[in-house]
């Protein structure tokens, strides 16, 4: 029986989720690759992966996925790693270079602009997809959207910056869900009992969050921030749960994205539950 293929994201905010896969026995049961969020979703869409940490909006465009419950990458206030960085006041922004790594953050920025939740505007700025290099992005644009680790090292004193999760929460009162684990229904149906399968990922998250000091020592030099900043980011800025409040925030995001024509339809969240498979292949994971 082939091993399930995991497409994971190579950002600091996924380090707790991947703990057991990188430091325990789970790596021998899965084929793991790392990429950026948009390409992680593409791997699932093209049947090059069975499981992936996908940008939230990708769930609406990839058929046959179910969500692994209780785990997300979300924020209930400032997230620090999704930033609009501008050379000019926000109301004067006419062009934005947008990081090509995540469609969800681009959609969130468009919602914030079009709903006038950042500043009153008569026209909308134009978006230009670009690789995440701040100096290059700002060379030809008024502002840049940076996501993930590069956003954590922005010299905020040099620019006007807006934390997108903070702006969303201020406007809606709801958390924002950026990403979550999703699995192709056809793949999981052949391999394991879903209840046990979900627990594998939940336990990895819990074990990682219990080892933030170790994660901080490993990741601080890689990202270019202090160990204290890593711990603070993962414990205060990122919410790794997927309860009712986070689901409500995500559902509002989907409704607004559909209202503004950013997604063609709204597909309700479907979570992986034990009732979906009537037999167990648990031995495949032990």
C-alpha positions as CSV (number, residue, x, y, z in Angstrom):
1,X,0.0,0.0,0.0
2,X,1.5,3.4,-1.0
3,X,2.2,6.0,1.6
4,X,-0.1,9.1,1.7
5,X,1.5,12.2,0.2
6,X,1.6,15.3,2.4
7,X,2.1,18.8,0.9
8,X,3.1,21.1,3.7
9,X,4.0,24.8,3.9
10,X,7.5,25.9,4.6
11,X,6.7,28.8,7.0
12,X,7.3,29.2,10.7
13,X,3.6,29.1,11.5
14,X,3.3,25.5,10.4
15,X,6.2,24.3,12.6
16,X,4.0,23.2,15.5
17,X,1.7,21.3,13.1
18,X,4.5,19.4,11.6
19,X,6.3,18.4,14.9
20,X,5.5,14.7,15.0
21,X,6.2,14.4,11.3
22,X,9.6,15.9,11.6
23,X,10.6,14.7,15.1
24,X,8.7,11.5,15.6
25,X,7.9,8.2,13.8
26,X,5.3,9.6,11.4
27,X,7.7,10.6,8.7
28,X,8.1,6.9,7.8
29,X,4.4,6.6,7.1
30,X,4.0,9.6,4.7
31,X,5.8,11.2,1.8
32,X,6.3,14.8,2.8
33,X,7.1,17.8,0.5
34,X,7.3,21.5,1.3
35,X,6.2,24.4,-0.7
36,X,4.2,27.7,-0.5
37,X,0.4,27.7,0.2
38,X,-0.7,28.3,-3.4
39,X,1.4,25.4,-4.7
40,X,0.3,23.2,-1.8
41,X,-3.3,23.7,-3.0
42,X,-2.3,23.1,-6.6
43,X,-0.7,19.7,-5.6
44,X,-4.0,18.6,-4.2
45,X,-6.0,19.8,-7.2
46,X,-3.7,18.0,-9.6
47,X,-3.6,14.7,-7.5
48,X,0.1,15.2,-6.7
49,X,-0.7,15.1,-3.0
50,X,-3.3,13.5,-0.8
51,X,-3.2,15.8,2.2
52,X,-2.2,19.5,2.3
53,X,-2.2,22.6,4.4
54,X,-4.2,24.7,2.0
55,X,-5.1,28.4,1.8
56,X,-8.7,28.7,3.0
57,X,-10.0,30.0,-0.3
58,X,-8.6,27.0,-2.2
59,X,-11.2,24.8,-0.5
60,X,-13.8,26.4,-2.7
61,X,-12.2,25.5,-5.9
62,X,-10.9,22.0,-5.3
63,X,-13.5,19.2,-5.4
64,X,-13.4,16.1,-3.3
65,X,-11.7,17.6,-0.2
66,X,-12.7,17.2,3.5
67,X,-11.2,19.2,6.3
68,X,-9.3,17.6,9.2
69,X,-11.1,19.0,12.2
70,X,-9.9,21.2,15.1
71,X,-6.8,22.5,13.4
72,X,-6.3,25.7,11.6
73,X,-3.9,28.6,11.1
74,X,-6.0,31.5,12.2
75,X,-5.8,34.8,14.1
76,X,-8.1,36.6,16.5
77,X,-6.3,39.9,16.2
78,X,-2.9,41.0,14.7
79,X,-1.2,38.1,13.0
80,X,2.1,39.9,12.1
81,X,2.8,37.7,9.1
82,X,0.2,39.1,6.7
83,X,1.1,42.7,6.0
84,X,0.2,45.5,3.6
85,X,3.4,47.5,3.4
86,X,3.0,51.0,1.8
87,X,5.1,53.9,0.8
88,X,2.1,56.2,0.8
89,X,-1.0,56.7,3.0
90,X,-3.5,53.8,2.5
91,X,-6.1,56.1,0.9
92,X,-3.5,57.0,-1.8
93,X,-2.5,53.5,-2.7
94,X,-3.1,53.0,-6.5
95,X,-1.0,49.9,-7.1
96,X,-0.2,46.9,-4.9
97,X,2.4,44.2,-5.6
98,X,0.8,41.0,-4.2
99,X,2.8,38.0,-3.0
100,X,2.0,35.1,-5.3
101,X,2.3,32.6,-2.5
102,X,-1.2,32.8,-1.1
103,X,-4.5,33.4,-2.8
104,X,-6.4,33.8,0.5
105,X,-4.4,36.8,1.6
106,X,-4.9,38.5,-1.8
107,X,-8.6,37.8,-1.6
108,X,-8.7,39.2,2.0
109,X,-6.9,42.4,0.8
110,X,-9.3,42.8,-2.0
111,X,-12.3,42.5,0.4
112,X,-10.8,45.0,2.7
113,X,-10.3,47.5,-0.1
114,X,-13.6,47.0,-1.8
115,X,-15.6,47.2,1.5
116,X,-13.7,50.4,2.3
117,X,-12.6,48.8,5.6
118,X,-9.1,50.2,5.2
119,X,-10.0,53.7,4.1
120,X,-12.7,55.5,2.1
121,X,-11.9,55.2,-1.6
122,X,-13.6,56.2,-4.9
123,X,-11.5,53.7,-7.0
124,X,-9.8,50.4,-6.2
125,X,-6.1,49.9,-6.5
126,X,-4.7,47.5,-9.1
127,X,-3.0,44.3,-8.0
128,X,0.1,43.0,-9.6
129,X,1.3,39.5,-8.7
130,X,5.0,39.4,-7.8
131,X,7.6,37.3,-6.0
132,X,8.0,38.3,-2.3
133,X,10.9,40.7,-2.4
134,X,9.8,43.9,-0.7
135,X,12.4,46.2,-2.3
136,X,11.5,45.0,-5.8
137,X,7.8,45.1,-5.1
138,X,7.9,48.7,-3.9
139,X,10.2,49.8,-6.8
140,X,7.2,50.0,-9.1
141,X,4.2,50.0,-6.8
142,X,2.8,52.1,-4.0
143,X,2.4,49.1,-1.7
144,X,3.2,45.4,-1.3
145,X,1.3,42.5,0.3
146,X,3.8,40.2,2.1
147,X,2.8,36.9,3.7
148,X,4.6,34.4,5.9
149,X,8.1,34.7,7.2
150,X,9.2,37.6,5.0
151,X,6.5,39.8,6.7
152,X,7.9,39.1,10.1
153,X,11.2,41.0,9.3
154,X,9.7,44.1,7.8
155,X,11.2,47.3,9.2
156,X,7.8,48.8,10.1
157,X,9.3,52.2,11.1
158,X,10.2,52.8,7.4
159,X,6.7,52.2,6.0
160,X,3.1,52.4,6.7
161,X,2.0,48.9,7.5
162,X,-1.4,47.3,8.0
163,X,-1.9,43.9,9.6
164,X,-4.7,42.3,7.5
165,X,-6.0,40.0,10.2
166,X,-6.2,43.0,12.6
167,X,-8.1,45.0,10.0
168,X,-10.5,42.1,9.4
169,X,-11.1,41.7,13.1
170,X,-11.7,45.4,13.6
171,X,-14.2,45.5,10.8
172,X,-16.1,42.2,11.4
173,X,-15.4,41.3,15.1
174,X,-14.5,37.8,13.9
175,X,-11.3,35.8,13.6
176,X,-9.7,35.1,10.3
177,X,-8.7,31.6,9.1
178,X,-5.8,31.6,6.7
179,X,-5.3,27.9,6.2
180,X,-6.1,24.4,7.4
181,X,-5.4,20.7,6.7
182,X,-7.5,19.2,3.9
183,X,-7.4,15.6,2.6
184,X,-8.7,14.1,-0.6
185,X,-11.7,12.0,0.3
186,X,-10.8,9.2,-2.2
187,X,-7.3,8.9,-0.6
188,X,-8.4,8.6,3.0
189,X,-11.2,6.2,2.3
190,X,-8.6,3.6,1.3
191,X,-6.2,4.0,4.1
192,X,-7.4,4.7,7.6
193,X,-10.3,5.2,10.0
194,X,-10.9,9.0,9.8
195,X,-11.3,9.5,13.5
196,X,-7.9,8.0,14.2
197,X,-6.4,9.8,11.2
198,X,-7.6,13.2,12.4
199,X,-6.1,12.5,15.8
200,X,-2.7,12.0,14.3
201,X,-2.6,15.6,13.0
202,X,-4.2,17.0,16.2
203,X,-1.6,15.3,18.4
204,X,1.2,16.6,16.2
205,X,-0.1,20.1,16.7
206,X,-0.4,19.6,20.5
207,X,3.1,18.2,20.8
208,X,4.5,21.1,18.7
209,X,2.8,23.7,20.9
210,X,4.3,22.0,24.0
211,X,7.8,22.5,22.5
212,X,7.8,26.1,21.5
213,X,11.2,26.7,23.1
214,X,12.7,24.1,20.8
215,X,10.9,25.5,17.8
216,X,12.2,28.9,18.7
217,X,15.8,27.8,18.9
218,X,15.5,26.2,15.5
219,X,13.5,28.8,13.7
220,X,14.8,32.1,15.0
221,X,18.0,32.2,13.0
222,X,16.2,30.9,9.9
223,X,13.6,33.7,10.0
224,X,15.8,36.4,11.3
225,X,13.9,37.2,14.5
226,X,14.6,36.5,18.2
227,X,13.6,33.3,20.0
228,X,11.3,35.4,22.1
229,X,9.6,36.8,19.0
230,X,9.1,33.3,17.6
231,X,7.5,32.1,20.9
232,X,5.3,35.2,21.0
233,X,4.2,34.8,17.4
234,X,3.2,31.2,17.7
235,X,1.6,31.5,21.1
236,X,-0.1,34.9,20.8
237,X,-0.6,35.8,17.2
238,X,-1.5,32.4,15.6
239,X,-4.5,30.5,16.7
240,X,-4.2,26.8,15.8
241,X,-7.8,25.8,16.6
242,X,-10.8,25.5,14.4
243,X,-13.8,25.9,16.7
244,X,-17.1,27.6,16.1
245,X,-15.8,31.2,16.2
246,X,-13.1,30.5,13.6
247,X,-15.6,28.6,11.5
248,X,-17.9,31.6,11.6
249,X,-15.1,33.9,10.6
250,X,-14.3,31.7,7.6
251,X,-17.9,31.4,6.5
252,X,-18.2,35.2,6.5
253,X,-15.0,35.4,4.4
254,X,-16.5,32.9,1.9
255,X,-19.8,34.8,1.7
256,X,-18.0,38.1,1.0
257,X,-15.6,36.5,-1.5
258,X,-18.7,35.1,-3.3
259,X,-20.5,38.5,-3.1
260,X,-17.5,40.2,-4.7
261,X,-17.1,37.6,-7.4
262,X,-13.8,36.2,-6.1
263,X,-15.2,32.6,-5.9
264,X,-17.9,31.2,-8.2
265,X,-19.9,29.5,-5.4
266,X,-19.9,28.7,-1.7
267,X,-19.2,25.1,-0.6
268,X,-20.0,24.4,3.0
269,X,-17.2,23.1,5.2
270,X,-17.1,19.3,5.4
271,X,-15.1,17.8,8.2
272,X,-13.5,14.4,8.4
273,X,-15.5,12.2,10.7
274,X,-15.4,8.5,11.6
275,X,-18.8,7.9,10.0
276,X,-17.4,8.5,6.6
277,X,-15.5,5.1,6.5
278,X,-17.0,1.9,7.8
279,X,-13.8,0.0,8.2
280,X,-10.3,0.7,9.5
281,X,-6.9,0.4,8.0
282,X,-5.2,1.8,11.1
283,X,-2.2,-0.6,10.7
284,X,-1.1,1.5,7.8
285,X,-0.2,4.3,10.2
286,X,1.7,2.2,12.9
